[in-house]
Amino acid sequence: MNKQQKGTLWKNKREGLLMAAMLLVFIGGIYGVGGLYAIGKPEIRTASIANEQFATGLIAQRTSSFKIESVIRQSFTYPIYLFDAVDHNTIIVNRPDQSLTGAKLSRLHLNENEIEDIATNTDLGISFTFDRKQLIYTQYGSDWRKRDTYSYDWVTGNRTSVTQNATYSLLNVDKNTYIGFDGYSITLGHNDGSKTRVLYNYEELTDLIADKSKIKQAEEVLIMLDSYQLGNDSQSVYMLALVGDQYGIYRLQLNRPGQVEEMVKGPDIRQFKLIGDNSLLFLGTVDKTVGLFIYDLGKGTYKLLKTGEIWNFSIDQEESRMAYFTMKEGQNSELHTAYLEDDKLLSDTVIYQNIENLQMLQWNGNDLFVSSSSIDKSELYRFTLSIW
């Protein structure tokens, strides 16, 4: 199978996943593309949040280290697939579009509940330049072969055509260099427009992972390249892959071609995040235990941090605070905040309960943004927290 065929196979698998996600967008923690229908102006609604929805009232008790200063909730008449909070009031969102991709990018002013479209017929995903002043996105034409890449200044609203290759995921190595995936290969590119360099094509990646995992058929490997991450040394990339009926996290060395390592493997791994220089957080099931784990990259060992059905987590920019939500039998959800110190969770506090269809979490400074979404509606919350 040649490179073009392999890339086309990945594209077909990706399209299939996007179509399947239309039916699954209401499940918390799963990103998807929803119904292809026209969306009108969002319906504004001011919500009064009942005290009983909080585990300890609006203000956390002094036994915890988190104090909720304010909460805002906005409701929308469409699902939100993904979002990225760029400041206290500005949110970039993926939402439905009547187009080939079924998705578009929009800018939301949360306080005013005002939304404006940036681009239609775009890929699913939100990528920024190194300084986060420019949004990078790919816009398609009438088919998958017709596409252009643009930068968008979310402050001024100016859009510029760029020379970067179209990418589904973009990782910034530094202010001038990026790593991108275009459906066929991982490339090293430069913001000054100089020539890009192919690091690996998709066929090479699946062959390497299949060999490392002792899988005979590389076609049994599906790499989740919408969620790959750059190592702190900028010389490695971590990626999640479905290998047969198991999930694994793999480390690919960029400066040593052909070098791939299997970090951890299990029947279910949903999310991972590099922490500091030597740790990796991940959600899933390992050795028949479901929960949140921390993996020591140096020792090659992992430790259970929290057991239970945890569906998503987010770490703040200082990597000291985390938020996550759990699902419990007979209840909708619990939203937790905690401190992450070495390999322990401290001051674990339930700050909110019973948000239906919780989906995404993101820290931005002292703001914790939370989204919930179903097939035809969504909500965004902003919790502003302070420390006792």
C-alpha positions as CSV (number, residue, x, y, z in Angstrom):
1,M,0.0,0.0,0.0
2,N,1.6,3.3,-1.1
3,K,1.7,6.6,0.7
4,Q,-1.3,8.0,-1.2
5,Q,-3.4,4.9,-0.5
6,K,-2.4,4.9,3.1
7,G,-3.3,8.6,3.5
8,T,-6.6,8.0,1.7
9,L,-7.3,5.1,4.1
10,W,-6.7,7.5,7.1
11,K,-8.9,10.1,5.5
12,N,-11.7,7.6,5.0
13,K,-11.4,6.3,8.6
14,R,-11.4,9.9,9.8
15,E,-14.5,10.8,7.8
16,G,-16.2,7.7,9.2
17,L,-15.3,8.7,12.7
18,L,-16.6,12.2,12.1
19,M,-19.9,10.8,10.8
20,A,-20.2,8.4,13.7
21,A,-19.6,11.3,16.1
22,M,-22.8,13.0,14.8
23,L,-24.7,10.4,16.8
24,L,-22.4,10.5,19.8
25,V,-21.9,14.2,20.5
26,F,-24.2,14.0,23.4
27,I,-21.9,11.6,25.3
28,G,-19.6,13.6,27.6
29,G,-15.9,13.6,26.7
30,I,-16.4,12.6,23.1
31,Y,-15.6,15.2,20.4
32,G,-17.7,15.0,17.3
33,V,-19.3,16.6,14.4
34,G,-23.1,17.0,14.7
35,G,-26.1,17.6,12.4
36,L,-25.6,19.5,9.2
37,Y,-28.2,22.2,9.5
38,A,-28.5,26.0,9.5
39,I,-27.9,27.7,12.8
40,G,-29.5,31.0,13.7
41,K,-28.5,33.7,16.1
42,P,-28.0,32.1,19.6
43,E,-30.8,32.4,22.0
44,I,-29.7,34.5,25.0
45,R,-30.7,33.4,28.4
46,T,-29.7,34.6,31.8
47,A,-29.5,31.6,34.2
48,S,-29.9,31.7,37.9
49,I,-27.8,28.9,39.3
50,A,-29.4,27.1,42.3
51,N,-27.3,26.7,45.4
52,E,-28.1,23.0,45.6
53,Q,-26.2,22.4,42.4
54,F,-23.0,23.1,44.2
55,A,-21.7,20.4,46.6
56,T,-21.0,23.0,49.3
57,G,-22.9,26.0,48.2
58,L,-21.7,28.7,45.9
59,I,-18.6,29.4,48.0
60,A,-16.5,26.4,48.9
61,Q,-16.0,25.8,52.5
62,R,-12.7,26.7,54.1
63,T,-11.7,23.1,54.4
64,S,-10.8,23.4,50.7
65,S,-8.3,25.6,48.9
66,F,-10.6,26.8,46.2
67,K,-13.0,29.8,46.4
68,I,-15.5,30.5,43.6
69,E,-15.7,34.2,43.0
70,S,-18.2,34.1,40.2
71,V,-19.9,31.8,37.7
72,I,-21.4,32.7,34.4
73,R,-23.5,30.3,32.2
74,Q,-24.7,30.8,28.7
75,S,-27.0,28.6,26.7
76,F,-26.9,28.0,22.9
77,T,-29.3,26.4,20.4
78,Y,-26.5,24.4,18.7
79,P,-23.8,21.9,19.9
80,I,-20.3,23.1,20.6
81,Y,-17.8,20.4,19.4
82,L,-14.6,22.0,20.6
83,F,-13.6,25.4,22.2
84,D,-10.5,27.3,23.2
85,A,-10.6,30.2,25.6
86,V,-8.2,32.9,24.5
87,D,-9.0,35.3,27.3
88,H,-11.6,36.0,30.1
89,N,-14.3,36.8,27.6
90,T,-13.2,35.5,24.1
91,I,-13.9,31.9,23.1
92,I,-13.1,30.2,19.8
93,V,-15.6,27.4,19.1
94,N,-16.2,24.7,16.5
95,R,-19.9,24.4,15.7
96,P,-22.1,22.9,13.0
97,D,-22.1,24.1,9.4
98,Q,-23.9,23.1,6.2
99,S,-20.8,22.2,4.3
100,L,-18.5,19.4,3.3
101,T,-16.8,19.2,6.7
102,G,-19.9,19.9,8.7
103,A,-18.0,22.3,10.9
104,K,-17.1,26.0,11.1
105,L,-15.0,28.3,13.4
106,S,-16.7,31.1,15.3
107,R,-15.6,33.7,17.9
108,L,-17.8,34.0,21.0
109,H,-18.0,36.9,23.4
110,L,-19.1,35.1,26.5
111,N,-20.3,38.0,28.6
112,E,-22.5,39.5,25.8
113,N,-23.4,36.1,24.4
114,E,-22.6,37.4,20.9
115,I,-21.1,35.1,18.2
116,E,-19.5,35.8,14.8
117,D,-18.3,33.3,12.2
118,I,-14.6,33.3,11.3
119,A,-14.7,30.7,8.6
120,T,-17.1,28.0,7.3
121,N,-16.3,24.6,5.8
122,T,-13.3,24.1,8.1
123,D,-11.6,21.2,9.7
124,L,-12.5,20.1,13.2
125,G,-9.8,21.4,15.5
126,I,-8.4,24.7,16.9
127,S,-4.7,25.6,16.4
128,F,-2.8,28.8,17.3
129,T,0.6,30.3,16.5
130,F,3.3,30.1,19.2
131,D,2.2,33.5,20.7
132,R,-1.5,32.6,20.5
133,K,-2.3,35.8,18.6
134,Q,-3.1,34.1,15.4
135,L,-5.6,31.3,14.8
136,I,-4.4,28.8,12.1
137,Y,-7.1,26.9,10.2
138,T,-7.7,25.0,7.0
139,Q,-10.7,25.8,4.8
140,Y,-12.0,23.4,2.1
141,G,-13.7,23.9,-1.2
142,S,-16.1,21.5,-2.9
143,D,-14.1,18.4,-2.0
144,W,-11.2,17.2,0.2
145,R,-8.6,18.0,-2.3
146,K,-9.4,21.7,-2.5
147,R,-8.1,23.4,0.6
148,D,-6.3,26.6,1.8
149,T,-4.7,27.5,5.1
150,Y,-5.2,30.9,6.7
151,S,-4.1,32.8,9.8
152,Y,-6.7,34.8,11.6
153,D,-6.0,37.6,14.2
154,W,-8.7,37.0,16.7
155,V,-8.2,40.6,18.1
156,T,-8.4,42.6,14.8
157,G,-10.4,40.1,12.8
158,N,-7.8,40.2,9.9
159,R,-7.4,37.1,7.8
160,T,-4.3,36.2,5.9
161,S,-3.5,33.4,3.5
162,V,-0.3,31.6,4.7
163,T,2.2,29.3,3.0
164,Q,2.0,26.6,5.6
165,N,0.7,23.2,4.5
166,A,-2.9,22.4,5.4
167,T,-2.8,20.6,8.8
168,Y,-5.3,18.8,11.0
169,S,-3.2,19.4,14.1
170,L,-0.4,21.9,14.6
171,L,2.2,21.8,17.3
172,N,4.5,24.8,17.8
173,V,8.1,24.0,18.4
174,D,9.0,27.7,18.8
175,K,7.9,31.0,17.4
176,N,9.3,30.1,13.9
177,T,8.9,26.3,13.6
178,Y,5.9,24.0,13.8
179,I,5.0,20.3,13.3
180,G,1.9,19.6,11.3
181,F,-0.1,16.6,10.1
182,D,-1.9,16.9,6.7
183,G,-3.5,13.5,6.5
184,Y,-0.6,11.9,4.8
185,S,2.5,12.8,6.7
186,I,4.0,14.6,9.7
187,T,6.0,17.6,8.5
188,L,8.4,20.1,10.0
189,G,7.5,23.6,8.7
190,H,8.6,27.2,9.2
191,N,6.5,30.4,9.5
192,D,8.8,32.3,7.2
193,G,7.6,30.2,4.3
194,S,10.8,28.2,3.8
195,K,10.5,24.6,2.5
196,T,8.8,22.0,4.8
197,R,10.4,18.7,5.5
198,V,8.5,15.4,5.8
199,L,9.4,13.6,9.0
200,Y,7.2,10.5,8.7
201,N,4.4,9.5,6.4
202,Y,1.4,7.8,7.8
203,E,2.4,4.4,6.4
204,E,5.8,4.6,8.1
205,L,4.1,5.5,11.4
206,T,1.6,2.6,11.4
207,D,4.3,0.2,10.4
208,L,6.6,1.3,13.3
209,I,3.8,1.1,15.8
210,A,2.6,-2.3,14.5
211,D,6.1,-3.7,14.7
212,K,6.6,-2.3,18.3
213,S,3.2,-3.8,19.3
214,K,3.8,-7.1,17.6
215,I,0.8,-6.6,15.3
216,K,1.1,-8.4,12.0
217,Q,-1.1,-6.1,10.0
218,A,-0.4,-2.3,10.0
219,E,-4.0,-1.8,8.9
220,E,-5.0,-2.7,12.5
221,V,-3.3,0.5,13.7
222,L,-5.3,3.8,13.8
223,I,-3.3,6.8,15.1
224,M,-5.3,9.5,16.8
225,L,-3.3,12.4,15.3
226,D,-5.9,14.9,16.4
227,S,-4.5,14.7,19.9
228,Y,-0.8,14.2,19.6
229,Q,1.6,16.3,21.8
230,L,5.1,17.7,21.5
231,G,7.7,16.5,24.1
232,N,9.2,19.1,26.3
233,D,12.6,18.6,24.6
234,S,10.9,19.5,21.3
235,Q,12.6,16.4,19.9
236,S,9.8,13.9,20.4
237,V,6.1,13.5,19.7
238,Y,3.6,11.5,21.9
239,M,0.6,10.0,20.2
240,L,-2.4,7.8,21.1
241,A,-3.2,4.9,18.8
242,L,-5.7,2.1,18.6
243,V,-3.8,-1.1,18.0
244,G,-6.0,-4.0,17.4
245,D,-8.4,-4.0,20.4
246,Q,-5.9,-2.1,22.7
247,Y,-5.0,1.6,23.1
248,G,-1.4,2.7,23.5
249,I,0.6,5.9,24.1
250,Y,3.7,6.0,21.9
251,R,6.8,8.3,21.8
252,L,8.2,9.1,18.4
253,Q,11.8,10.5,18.3
254,L,12.0,13.2,15.7
255,N,15.8,13.4,15.5
256,R,16.3,9.6,15.4
257,P,14.3,8.3,12.4
258,G,12.6,4.9,13.0
259,Q,12.7,5.2,16.8
260,V,9.3,4.7,18.5
261,E,8.6,3.6,22.1
262,E,5.5,2.1,23.6
263,M,4.9,4.0,26.9
264,V,1.7,2.4,28.3
265,K,-1.0,0.2,26.9
266,G,-4.5,-0.8,28.0
267,P,-8.0,-1.7,26.8
268,D,-9.2,1.9,27.1
269,I,-7.1,5.1,27.1
270,R,-9.1,8.2,26.3
271,Q,-6.9,11.2,27.1
272,F,-3.3,12.0,28.0
273,K,-1.2,15.1,28.9
274,L,2.5,15.6,29.4
275,I,3.4,17.2,32.8
276,G,6.7,18.7,33.6
277,D,9.8,17.0,32.2
278,N,9.1,13.5,33.3
279,S,5.5,12.7,33.8
280,L,2.4,11.8,31.8
281,L,-1.2,11.9,33.0
282,F,-3.7,9.6,31.3
283,L,-7.3,8.5,31.7
284,G,-8.3,4.9,31.0
285,T,-8.3,1.3,32.1
286,V,-5.0,-0.5,33.1
287,D,-4.9,-3.9,34.8
288,K,-8.7,-3.9,35.1
289,T,-8.6,-0.6,37.1
290,V,-10.5,2.5,35.7
291,G,-9.3,5.9,36.6
292,L,-6.7,8.7,36.3
293,F,-3.0,7.6,36.3
294,I,0.4,9.3,36.3
295,Y,3.2,7.7,34.4
296,D,6.9,8.2,35.2
297,L,8.7,8.5,31.9
298,G,12.1,8.0,33.5
299,K,11.2,4.9,35.5
300,G,8.7,3.5,33.1
301,T,6.1,3.0,35.9
302,Y,2.7,4.3,36.5
303,K,0.6,5.1,39.6
304,L,-3.2,5.4,40.1
305,L,-4.1,8.9,41.2
306,K,-7.9,8.6,41.3
307,T,-10.2,5.6,40.7
308,G,-13.6,5.9,39.0
309,E,-15.3,6.9,35.8
310,I,-13.4,10.2,35.1
311,W,-14.4,11.5,31.6
312,N,-12.1,14.5,31.0
313,F,-9.5,16.6,32.8
314,S,-7.6,19.8,32.3
315,I,-4.3,21.2,33.8
316,D,-3.7,24.9,34.2
317,Q,-0.7,26.7,32.5
318,E,1.5,26.4,35.7
319,E,0.7,22.6,35.9
320,S,-0.3,23.0,39.5
321,R,-4.1,22.9,39.4
322,M,-6.3,20.4,37.6
323,A,-10.0,20.0,37.0
324,Y,-11.9,16.9,36.1
325,F,-15.4,15.5,36.1
326,T,-16.8,12.2,37.1
327,M,-19.9,10.3,36.4
328,K,-21.6,8.4,39.2
329,E,-24.5,5.9,39.1
330,G,-27.8,7.7,39.6
331,Q,-26.2,11.2,39.2
332,N,-25.3,13.4,36.2
333,S,-21.9,14.5,37.1
334,E,-19.4,16.0,39.6
335,L,-17.0,18.8,38.7
336,H,-13.8,18.6,40.7
337,T,-10.8,20.9,41.2
338,A,-7.6,19.8,42.9
339,Y,-3.9,20.6,43.2
340,L,-1.4,18.3,41.4
341,E,1.8,18.0,43.5
342,D,4.3,15.4,42.4
343,D,2.3,12.2,42.2
344,K,-0.6,13.3,44.4
345,L,-3.9,15.1,44.2
346,L,-4.4,17.6,47.1
347,S,-7.4,19.6,48.2
348,D,-9.7,17.6,45.9
349,T,-13.0,19.6,45.9
350,V,-16.4,19.1,44.3
351,I,-17.3,22.6,43.1
352,Y,-20.4,21.8,41.1
353,Q,-22.8,19.0,40.5
354,N,-25.4,17.7,38.0
355,I,-24.3,19.4,34.7
356,E,-25.8,17.3,32.0
357,N,-23.6,16.1,29.1
358,L,-20.4,17.5,30.3
359,Q,-17.8,17.6,27.5
360,M,-14.7,19.8,27.8
361,L,-12.7,21.6,30.4
362,Q,-10.1,24.3,30.1
363,W,-8.1,26.5,32.4
364,N,-7.2,30.1,31.4
365,G,-5.5,31.9,34.3
366,N,-8.0,31.7,37.3
367,D,-10.9,30.9,35.0
368,L,-12.1,27.4,34.5
369,F,-14.2,27.0,31.4
370,V,-16.6,24.1,31.1
371,S,-18.8,23.0,28.2
372,S,-21.8,20.7,27.9
373,S,-23.3,19.6,24.7
374,S,-26.0,17.5,23.1
375,I,-27.2,17.0,19.6
376,D,-29.0,20.3,19.3
377,K,-27.9,22.5,22.2
378,S,-25.0,23.4,24.5
379,E,-23.9,25.4,27.5
380,L,-20.7,27.2,28.4
381,Y,-19.7,27.9,32.1
382,R,-17.0,30.1,33.3
383,F,-15.9,29.6,37.0
384,T,-13.6,32.3,38.3
385,L,-11.6,30.9,41.2
386,S,-9.3,32.3,43.8
387,I,-7.1,30.7,46.4
388,W,-7.9,31.0,50.1
